[in-house]
Amino acid sequence: MPPDESAGSKDEDGMREWVRRSMIVEPSKLLWQHKDRVTRHVLLDPSGGIQLVPKEAQSAKGKVVAYFVGKQYAVAGELSQESSVENQELETKLNLPKGTIGRVVKELRDAHLIQALAEGRHVLPITNLLQALTLLEEKG
């Protein structure tokens, strides 16, 4: 007897539906779920500028991560068109030296927290938001 091809098709349809229902990350839902955690680290001004919540002895790494997180929320709030960040923007907005930014960005990229889009331009993938927030809460 030939195998029942319709059974295979049903299994594939079931798997496809489960993946779409259970595994796809919807950015707005993810951002909404963590809104209270985010405001402990970063706020936005009306023009989409990212303001870090002042903390004692916040590391350069913490500042950079918070900035990337803020960019995701600025885009979600339609205050910014682009979630990517240029190294120059980090230097200017965070008032950190080029060498420090380069070292921190490389460390975050090597840890797969951020992704390079082009030379000197990176993005925090929305799927890494929880990891970024956890890092901020551990390190401040």
Buried (B, 14 or more C-beta within 10 A) or exposed (E): EEEEEEEEEEEEEEEEEEEEEEEEEEBEEBBEEBEEBBEBBBBBEEEBEBEBEEBEEBEBBBBBBBBBBBBBBBBBEEBBEEBBBBBEBBBEBBEBEEEBBBBBBEBBEEEEBBBEBEEBBBBBBBEBBEBBBEBBEEEB
